[in-house]
Amino acid sequence: MRISSLMMAIIYFIMGIAFIFMAIRSADDTVWNTITILLAVVATFDFIVGFRLISSHFSGKKKK
């Protein structure tokens, strides 16, 4: 069974939300610590991949 790009996008969005949640929880006194910035960068990567998967899903449907 093959997973559609829309389902993969949803998975990436859920992972992005989870990384944002972990980044918020790890910010104790200041936001400018290494772990918080690293978690925010990973969440940004997840959201970008999710948006690209959604756009490829809908552009693939238009071509058919």
N, CA, C and O atoms as CSV, one atom per row, in Angstrom:
chain,resi,resn,atom,element,x,y,z
A,1,MET,N,N,0.840,-1.181,0.000
A,1,MET,CA,C,0.000,0.000,0.000
A,1,MET,C,C,0.885,1.245,0.000
A,1,MET,O,O,1.820,1.352,0.793
A,2,ARG,N,N,0.586,2.160,-0.876
A,2,ARG,CA,C,1.373,3.378,-0.985
A,2,ARG,C,C,0.674,4.521,-0.259
A,2,ARG,O,O,-0.542,4.684,-0.363
A,3,ILE,N,N,1.443,5.299,0.465
A,3,ILE,CA,C,0.896,6.438,1.205
A,3,ILE,C,C,0.865,7.646,0.278
A,3,ILE,O,O,1.861,7.950,-0.377
A,4,SER,N,N,-0.269,8.336,0.217
A,4,SER,CA,C,-0.398,9.491,-0.667
A,4,SER,C,C,0.407,10.668,-0.119
A,4,SER,O,O,0.762,10.709,1.059
A,5,SER,N,N,0.679,11.614,-0.999
A,5,SER,CA,C,1.447,12.788,-0.581
A,5,SER,C,C,0.653,13.652,0.387
A,5,SER,O,O,1.238,14.346,1.219
A,6,LEU,N,N,-0.670,13.619,0.288
A,6,LEU,CA,C,-1.491,14.381,1.231
A,6,LEU,C,C,-1.383,13.798,2.636
A,6,LEU,O,O,-1.322,14.546,3.612
A,7,MET,N,N,-1.359,12.482,2.749
A,7,MET,CA,C,-1.198,11.845,4.060
A,7,MET,C,C,0.188,12.125,4.636
A,7,MET,O,O,0.328,12.363,5.836
A,8,MET,N,N,1.202,12.096,3.790
A,8,MET,CA,C,2.552,12.424,4.249
A,8,MET,C,C,2.625,13.875,4.721
A,8,MET,O,O,3.310,14.172,5.699
A,9,ALA,N,N,1.924,14.783,4.034
A,9,ALA,CA,C,1.897,16.187,4.446
A,9,ALA,C,C,1.268,16.333,5.826
A,9,ALA,O,O,1.749,17.106,6.655
A,10,ILE,N,N,0.207,15.600,6.067
A,10,ILE,CA,C,-0.440,15.643,7.386
A,10,ILE,C,C,0.511,15.135,8.459
A,10,ILE,O,O,0.576,15.697,9.552
A,11,ILE,N,N,1.248,14.075,8.152
A,11,ILE,CA,C,2.219,13.542,9.115
A,11,ILE,C,C,3.304,14.568,9.402
A,11,ILE,O,O,3.690,14.752,10.556
A,12,TYR,N,N,3.805,15.245,8.359
A,12,TYR,CA,C,4.830,16.273,8.564
A,12,TYR,C,C,4.285,17.450,9.376
A,12,TYR,O,O,5.007,18.003,10.206
A,13,PHE,N,N,3.026,17.843,9.156
A,13,PHE,CA,C,2.449,18.926,9.951
A,13,PHE,C,C,2.315,18.529,11.417
A,13,PHE,O,O,2.561,19.342,12.308
A,14,ILE,N,N,1.928,17.289,11.668
A,14,ILE,CA,C,1.824,16.814,13.055
A,14,ILE,C,C,3.197,16.808,13.721
A,14,ILE,O,O,3.330,17.195,14.882
A,15,MET,N,N,4.223,16.368,12.981
A,15,MET,CA,C,5.575,16.384,13.550
A,15,MET,C,C,6.043,17.815,13.790
A,15,MET,O,O,6.709,18.082,14.790
A,16,GLY,N,N,5.705,18.745,12.890
A,16,GLY,CA,C,6.068,20.143,13.079
A,16,GLY,C,C,5.422,20.737,14.319
A,16,GLY,O,O,6.058,21.470,15.076
A,17,ILE,N,N,4.155,20.412,14.516
A,17,ILE,CA,C,3.459,20.887,15.716
A,17,ILE,C,C,4.088,20.298,16.970
A,17,ILE,O,O,4.216,20.985,17.984
A,18,ALA,N,N,4.483,19.022,16.907
A,18,ALA,CA,C,5.117,18.382,18.064
A,18,ALA,C,C,6.460,19.039,18.380
A,18,ALA,O,O,6.781,19.256,19.548
A,19,PHE,N,N,7.250,19.359,17.348
A,19,PHE,CA,C,8.537,20.010,17.591
A,19,PHE,C,C,8.359,21.433,18.123
A,19,PHE,O,O,9.143,21.875,18.962
A,20,ILE,N,N,7.350,22.150,17.651
A,20,ILE,CA,C,7.064,23.482,18.201
A,20,ILE,C,C,6.669,23.368,19.670
A,20,ILE,O,O,7.108,24.167,20.498
A,21,PHE,N,N,5.841,22.375,19.992
A,21,PHE,CA,C,5.438,22.161,21.381
A,21,PHE,C,C,6.650,21.870,22.264
A,21,PHE,O,O,6.769,22.405,23.367
A,22,MET,N,N,7.557,21.004,21.761
A,22,MET,CA,C,8.762,20.698,22.539
A,22,MET,C,C,9.659,21.927,22.682
A,22,MET,O,O,10.289,22.114,23.722
A,23,ALA,N,N,9.720,22.761,21.649
A,23,ALA,CA,C,10.536,23.979,21.730
A,23,ALA,C,C,9.967,24.941,22.763
A,23,ALA,O,O,10.720,25.565,23.511
A,24,ILE,N,N,8.665,25.063,22.809
A,24,ILE,CA,C,8.036,25.950,23.802
A,24,ILE,C,C,8.281,25.422,25.207
A,24,ILE,O,O,8.555,26.194,26.126
A,25,ARG,N,N,8.183,24.106,25.375
A,25,ARG,CA,C,8.402,23.516,26.691
A,25,ARG,C,C,9.858,23.599,27.139
A,25,ARG,O,O,10.134,23.641,28.338
A,26,SER,N,N,10.803,23.624,26.176
A,26,SER,CA,C,12.218,23.657,26.548
A,26,SER,C,C,12.730,25.063,26.826
A,26,SER,O,O,13.832,25.221,27.352
A,27,ALA,N,N,11.963,26.073,26.488
A,27,ALA,CA,C,12.387,27.454,26.736
A,27,ALA,C,C,12.117,27.796,28.202
A,27,ALA,O,O,10.975,28.052,28.584
A,28,ASP,N,N,13.164,27.797,29.013
A,28,ASP,CA,C,12.993,28.073,30.438
A,28,ASP,C,C,13.012,29.572,30.714
A,28,ASP,O,O,11.969,30.183,30.945
A,29,ASP,N,N,14.203,30.155,30.688
A,29,ASP,CA,C,14.324,31.579,30.979
A,29,ASP,C,C,14.325,32.415,29.703
A,29,ASP,O,O,13.755,33.505,29.667
A,30,THR,N,N,14.956,31.907,28.673
A,30,THR,CA,C,15.070,32.645,27.427
A,30,THR,C,C,14.840,31.712,26.245
A,30,THR,O,O,15.011,30.498,26.356
A,31,VAL,N,N,14.459,32.281,25.133
A,31,VAL,CA,C,14.217,31.488,23.928
A,31,VAL,C,C,15.521,31.214,23.199
A,31,VAL,O,O,15.587,30.296,22.382
A,32,TRP,N,N,16.547,31.981,23.475
A,32,TRP,CA,C,17.792,31.915,22.707
A,32,TRP,C,C,18.762,30.876,23.255
A,32,TRP,O,O,19.936,31.182,23.465
A,33,ASN,N,N,18.295,29.662,23.489
A,33,ASN,CA,C,19.221,28.585,23.809
A,33,ASN,C,C,19.264,27.600,22.639
A,33,ASN,O,O,18.392,27.616,21.770
A,34,THR,N,N,20.264,26.764,22.629
A,34,THR,CA,C,20.545,25.919,21.466
A,34,THR,C,C,19.430,24.922,21.180
A,34,THR,O,O,19.052,24.735,20.024
A,35,ILE,N,N,18.909,24.292,22.198
A,35,ILE,CA,C,17.885,23.263,22.008
A,35,ILE,C,C,16.610,23.871,21.432
A,35,ILE,O,O,16.004,23.293,20.529
A,36,THR,N,N,16.197,25.026,21.941
A,36,THR,CA,C,14.984,25.667,21.448
A,36,THR,C,C,15.126,26.064,19.985
A,36,THR,O,O,14.208,25.851,19.193
A,37,ILE,N,N,16.253,26.632,19.625
A,37,ILE,CA,C,16.479,27.039,18.241
A,37,ILE,C,C,16.543,25.820,17.329
A,37,ILE,O,O,15.996,25.847,16.227
A,38,LEU,N,N,17.197,24.760,17.769
A,38,LEU,CA,C,17.287,23.539,16.971
A,38,LEU,C,C,15.905,22.920,16.743
A,38,LEU,O,O,15.593,22.494,15.631
A,39,LEU,N,N,15.090,22.869,17.776
A,39,LEU,CA,C,13.734,22.329,17.630
A,39,LEU,C,C,12.877,23.197,16.706
A,39,LEU,O,O,12.069,22.676,15.937
A,40,ALA,N,N,13.052,24.509,16.782
A,40,ALA,CA,C,12.303,25.405,15.888
A,40,ALA,C,C,12.743,25.237,14.435
A,40,ALA,O,O,11.915,25.313,13.527
A,41,VAL,N,N,14.027,25.011,14.208
A,41,VAL,CA,C,14.525,24.792,12.843
A,41,VAL,C,C,13.974,23.486,12.274
A,41,VAL,O,O,13.587,23.436,11.107
A,42,VAL,N,N,13.935,22.441,13.080
A,42,VAL,CA,C,13.384,21.162,12.621
A,42,VAL,C,C,11.885,21.306,12.333
A,42,VAL,O,O,11.385,20.743,11.359
A,43,ALA,N,N,11.179,22.048,13.164
A,43,ALA,CA,C,9.750,22.272,12.926
A,43,ALA,C,C,9.532,23.064,11.639
A,43,ALA,O,O,8.601,22.779,10.885
A,44,THR,N,N,10.374,24.047,11.386
A,44,THR,CA,C,10.272,24.817,10.147
A,44,THR,C,C,10.494,23.920,8.941
A,44,THR,O,O,9.775,24.025,7.948
A,45,PHE,N,N,11.482,23.040,9.020
A,45,PHE,CA,C,11.734,22.083,7.941
A,45,PHE,C,C,10.510,21.202,7.701
A,45,PHE,O,O,10.141,20.951,6.554
A,46,ASP,N,N,9.880,20.732,8.781
A,46,ASP,CA,C,8.694,19.884,8.645
A,46,ASP,C,C,7.541,20.629,7.977
A,46,ASP,O,O,6.851,20.068,7.125
A,47,PHE,N,N,7.330,21.883,8.356
A,47,PHE,CA,C,6.253,22.659,7.743
A,47,PHE,C,C,6.520,22.933,6.264
A,47,PHE,O,O,5.595,22.885,5.453
A,48,ILE,N,N,7.761,23.218,5.906
A,48,ILE,CA,C,8.100,23.472,4.507
A,48,ILE,C,C,7.868,22.219,3.671
A,48,ILE,O,O,7.293,22.295,2.585
A,49,VAL,N,N,8.311,21.068,4.170
A,49,VAL,CA,C,8.093,19.817,3.443
A,49,VAL,C,C,6.600,19.517,3.333
A,49,VAL,O,O,6.141,19.037,2.296
A,50,GLY,N,N,5.847,19.793,4.384
A,50,GLY,CA,C,4.401,19.577,4.350
A,50,GLY,C,C,3.716,20.432,3.296
A,50,GLY,O,O,2.858,19.948,2.558
A,51,PHE,N,N,4.098,21.715,3.223
A,51,PHE,CA,C,3.511,22.594,2.210
A,51,PHE,C,C,3.890,22.159,0.800
A,51,PHE,O,O,3.067,22.234,-0.113
A,52,ARG,N,N,5.124,21.705,0.613
A,52,ARG,CA,C,5.531,21.227,-0.719
A,52,ARG,C,C,4.783,19.957,-1.109
A,52,ARG,O,O,4.418,19.787,-2.272
A,53,LEU,N,N,4.554,19.074,-0.158
A,53,LEU,CA,C,3.797,17.861,-0.456
A,53,LEU,C,C,2.350,18.180,-0.815
A,53,LEU,O,O,1.776,17.549,-1.703
A,54,ILE,N,N,1.761,19.150,-0.132
A,54,ILE,CA,C,0.392,19.542,-0.460
A,54,ILE,C,C,0.335,20.156,-1.851
A,54,ILE,O,O,-0.568,19.850,-2.628
A,55,SER,N,N,1.294,21.021,-2.169
A,55,SER,CA,C,1.279,21.639,-3.497
A,55,SER,C,C,1.525,20.611,-4.593
A,55,SER,O,O,0.924,20.699,-5.664
A,56,SER,N,N,2.396,19.640,-4.345
A,56,SER,CA,C,2.616,18.599,-5.352
A,56,SER,C,C,1.395,17.690,-5.480
A,56,SER,O,O,1.112,17.182,-6.565
A,57,HIS,N,N,0.680,17.487,-4.392
A,57,HIS,CA,C,-0.521,16.656,-4.442
A,57,HIS,C,C,-1.581,17.306,-5.334
A,57,HIS,O,O,-2.179,16.642,-6.181
A,58,PHE,N,N,-1.811,18.613,-5.136
A,58,PHE,CA,C,-2.850,19.273,-5.911
A,58,PHE,C,C,-2.401,19.580,-7.345
A,58,PHE,O,O,-3.232,19.591,-8.253
A,59,SER,N,N,-1.125,19.826,-7.563
A,59,SER,CA,C,-0.666,20.058,-8.937
A,59,SER,C,C,-0.653,18.751,-9.727
A,59,SER,O,O,-0.843,18.774,-10.943
A,60,GLY,N,N,-0.440,17.637,-9.081
A,60,GLY,CA,C,-0.503,16.341,-9.739
A,60,GLY,C,C,-1.925,15.983,-10.150
A,60,GLY,O,O,-2.133,15.331,-11.173
A,61,LYS,N,N,-2.901,16.407,-9.357
A,61,LYS,CA,C,-4.290,16.136,-9.695
A,61,LYS,C,C,-4.745,16.998,-10.873
A,61,LYS,O,O,-5.592,16.565,-11.655
A,62,LYS,N,N,-4.197,18.214,-11.017
A,62,LYS,CA,C,-4.577,19.084,-12.127
A,62,LYS,C,C,-4.059,18.552,-13.460
A,62,LYS,O,O,-4.716,18.718,-14.488
A,63,LYS,N,N,-2.894,17.917,-13.455
A,63,LYS,CA,C,-2.292,17.421,-14.687
A,63,LYS,C,C,-3.017,16.195,-15.227
A,63,LYS,O,O,-2.948,15.922,-16.426
A,64,LYS,N,N,-3.705,15.458,-14.377
A,64,LYS,CA,C,-4.386,14.237,-14.826
A,64,LYS,C,C,-5.667,14.560,-15.486
A,64,LYS,O,O,-6.378,13.657,-15.928
